[in-house]
Amino acid sequence: MKKKFTTEEFLKVMPLGLVELTETLGHAVYEIDKEILLMAKKDTELLMQRYKDEEIQRDWKPEQPETMFYGLLGEQIFKATLYELKIDYQYAEPMYPHELRRPHDFECSGKTIQVKTIQPTKRYKNLTIKLDEWTGSDITVAIKLIDKKLTKAHIIGFLTKEEVENLPISRYEYPCFYDPCYYCLLTEVTEKHPSYELFKILKG
């Protein structure tokens, strides 16, 4: 039987999306509801149009709607998890004017946070962070989408700023064929800092 980690603190009433947060498992299991999918899809449509209209040069490109959608979906999952665990946060809302957006996805408990979403196929088994997109966030959270129907995600865990910057760099080879990036296996992320540790820190 799996040991629940600080059940009384985190899960007095089982949240809508976060269905498992255990010390044994390491990662958190999140069931994705239709509303979160719809929000991510709508944000993708609006942001793609803004990029086209304003010719904004950023990590997402208008011709890559799927990549943009997965990234925004991961942010929605993390935002919903913080809300369900009653953890205060500030979110760099993608719909705000580009010049007002902060470089980090979230700020929480005095920490800056970048969320990296990994696509829902087995061949995507690494956390990758492009060097030219690295914001120097205090914490980088990895979220793995589990199935192509987008019904479930795993909040894998996190790395600190120093740990990210000490990762090996791939330059135009596996797993970063197109842009130089930091990388490591997702299993290494969980081993360093599992998700229950993350939420304990953010809970303060």
C-alpha positions as CSV (number, residue, x, y, z in Angstrom):
1,M,0.0,0.0,0.0
2,K,1.4,3.4,-1.0
3,K,2.2,5.8,1.7
4,K,0.4,9.1,1.3
5,F,2.7,12.1,1.8
6,T,1.3,14.7,4.3
7,T,-2.3,13.8,3.3
8,E,-3.8,16.0,6.0
9,E,-1.8,19.0,4.7
10,F,-2.5,18.6,1.0
11,L,-5.5,16.4,0.3
12,K,-8.1,16.8,3.1
13,V,-10.6,16.8,0.3
14,M,-9.4,15.1,-2.9
15,P,-9.0,17.9,-5.5
16,L,-10.7,17.7,-8.8
17,G,-7.7,17.0,-11.0
18,L,-4.9,15.9,-8.6
19,V,-5.7,12.3,-8.0
20,E,-2.4,11.0,-6.5
21,L,0.5,12.6,-4.6
22,T,2.5,9.9,-2.9
23,E,6.0,9.6,-1.5
24,T,6.4,6.2,-3.0
25,L,5.3,7.2,-6.6
26,G,7.4,10.3,-6.7
27,H,5.5,12.1,-9.4
28,A,1.9,13.5,-9.0
29,V,-0.9,12.1,-11.2
30,Y,-3.2,14.7,-12.7
31,E,-6.4,13.9,-14.6
32,I,-7.0,16.5,-17.2
33,D,-10.6,17.7,-17.5
34,K,-12.2,19.1,-20.7
35,E,-12.2,22.7,-19.4
36,I,-8.5,22.8,-19.0
37,L,-8.1,21.5,-22.6
38,L,-10.5,24.1,-23.9
39,M,-8.6,26.9,-22.1
40,A,-5.3,25.8,-23.5
41,K,-6.8,25.5,-27.0
42,K,-8.3,29.0,-26.8
43,D,-5.1,30.6,-25.5
44,T,-3.2,28.9,-28.3
45,E,-5.6,30.4,-30.9
46,L,-5.4,33.9,-29.5
47,L,-1.6,33.8,-28.9
48,M,-1.0,32.5,-32.5
49,Q,-3.0,35.4,-33.8
50,R,-1.1,37.9,-31.7
51,Y,2.2,36.5,-32.9
52,K,1.1,36.9,-36.5
53,D,-0.4,40.4,-36.1
54,E,2.4,41.8,-34.0
55,E,5.3,39.8,-35.5
56,I,6.5,38.8,-32.0
57,Q,9.7,36.7,-32.0
58,R,9.6,34.2,-29.2
59,D,10.2,30.5,-28.6
60,W,6.8,29.5,-30.1
61,K,6.1,30.2,-33.7
62,P,2.7,30.6,-35.4
63,E,3.4,27.6,-37.7
64,Q,3.9,25.4,-34.6
65,P,0.4,25.4,-32.9
66,E,0.8,21.9,-31.4
67,T,4.0,22.8,-29.6
68,M,2.4,26.0,-28.3
69,F,-0.7,24.1,-27.2
70,Y,1.3,21.5,-25.2
71,G,3.2,24.3,-23.5
72,L,0.1,26.2,-22.5
73,L,-1.6,23.0,-21.4
74,G,1.2,22.2,-19.0
75,E,0.9,25.7,-17.6
76,Q,-2.8,25.3,-17.1
77,I,-2.3,21.9,-15.3
78,F,0.3,23.5,-13.0
79,K,-1.9,26.5,-12.3
80,A,-4.9,24.3,-11.5
81,T,-2.7,22.1,-9.2
82,L,-1.5,25.2,-7.2
83,Y,-5.1,26.4,-7.0
84,E,-6.4,23.0,-5.8
85,L,-3.6,22.8,-3.1
86,K,-4.4,26.3,-2.0
87,I,-1.0,27.6,-2.8
88,D,-0.8,31.3,-3.7
89,Y,0.9,32.1,-7.0
90,Q,1.4,34.8,-9.7
91,Y,1.0,33.5,-13.3
92,A,2.6,35.2,-16.4
93,E,-0.7,35.2,-18.2
94,P,0.1,34.7,-21.9
95,M,-2.8,36.9,-22.9
96,Y,-1.3,40.0,-21.3
97,P,0.5,42.4,-23.7
98,H,3.9,41.0,-24.7
99,E,5.9,43.9,-23.2
100,L,4.3,43.4,-19.8
101,R,4.9,39.6,-19.5
102,R,7.5,38.4,-17.0
103,P,10.2,36.0,-18.1
104,H,9.1,33.2,-15.7
105,D,5.9,31.3,-16.0
106,F,5.0,31.5,-12.3
107,E,6.2,33.2,-9.1
108,C,5.3,31.4,-5.9
109,S,6.6,31.5,-2.3
110,G,9.4,33.8,-3.4
111,K,10.5,31.4,-6.2
112,T,10.4,31.9,-9.9
113,I,9.2,28.9,-11.8
114,Q,9.4,27.7,-15.4
115,V,7.1,24.9,-16.5
116,K,8.3,22.5,-19.3
117,T,5.8,20.2,-20.9
118,I,6.8,16.9,-22.5
119,Q,4.7,15.6,-25.4
120,P,2.6,12.5,-25.0
121,T,4.6,9.9,-26.9
122,K,7.0,7.3,-25.5
123,R,9.9,8.7,-27.5
124,Y,9.8,11.9,-25.5
125,K,11.4,10.8,-22.3
126,N,13.8,13.7,-21.6
127,L,13.4,17.1,-20.0
128,T,14.9,19.5,-22.6
129,I,15.4,23.3,-22.2
130,K,16.7,25.3,-25.1
131,L,19.7,27.4,-24.2
132,D,18.2,30.5,-25.8
133,E,14.9,30.0,-23.9
134,W,16.5,29.5,-20.5
135,T,15.2,32.2,-18.1
136,G,17.2,31.3,-15.1
137,S,14.2,30.4,-13.0
138,D,14.7,29.2,-9.5
139,I,12.7,26.0,-10.2
140,T,12.0,24.2,-13.4
141,V,9.0,21.8,-13.3
142,A,8.6,18.9,-15.7
143,I,5.1,17.8,-16.7
144,K,4.7,14.7,-18.9
145,L,1.5,14.3,-20.9
146,I,0.8,10.6,-20.7
147,D,-1.6,9.7,-23.6
148,K,-2.5,11.2,-26.9
149,K,-6.1,11.7,-25.9
150,L,-4.7,14.1,-23.2
151,T,-6.6,12.6,-20.3
152,K,-3.7,12.3,-17.8
153,A,-0.5,14.0,-17.0
154,H,2.4,13.4,-14.5
155,I,4.0,16.2,-12.7
156,I,7.4,14.6,-12.7
157,G,9.3,16.8,-10.3
158,F,11.7,19.7,-10.5
159,L,15.2,20.9,-10.8
160,T,16.8,24.0,-9.3
161,K,18.5,26.7,-11.3
162,E,21.9,25.4,-10.5
163,E,21.0,21.8,-11.4
164,V,19.7,22.9,-14.8
165,E,22.8,24.9,-15.5
166,N,24.9,21.8,-14.7
167,L,23.1,19.5,-17.0
168,P,24.8,18.2,-20.1
169,I,24.2,20.2,-23.3
170,S,23.1,18.6,-26.6
171,R,24.0,20.5,-29.8
172,Y,22.2,19.3,-32.9
173,E,22.0,15.7,-31.8
174,Y,19.7,13.5,-29.7
175,P,17.6,14.7,-27.9
176,C,18.0,18.3,-29.3
177,F,18.4,18.1,-33.1
178,Y,17.4,21.6,-33.9
179,D,18.6,23.9,-31.1
180,P,21.2,23.5,-28.4
181,C,19.6,22.6,-25.1
182,Y,20.1,21.3,-21.6
183,Y,18.8,17.8,-21.1
184,C,18.3,14.8,-18.8
185,L,16.0,11.8,-18.5
186,L,12.7,12.5,-16.7
187,T,13.5,9.7,-14.3
188,E,16.5,11.8,-13.2
189,V,14.3,14.7,-12.4
190,T,12.1,12.6,-10.1
191,E,15.1,11.1,-8.4
192,K,16.5,14.6,-7.6
193,H,13.3,16.3,-6.5
194,P,10.0,14.5,-6.7
195,S,6.7,16.4,-6.9
196,Y,5.7,16.0,-3.3
197,E,8.9,17.9,-2.3
198,L,8.0,20.7,-4.7
199,F,4.6,21.2,-3.3
200,K,5.9,21.1,0.3
201,I,8.3,23.9,-0.6
202,L,5.7,26.0,-2.3
203,K,3.2,25.4,0.5
204,G,5.8,27.2,2.7
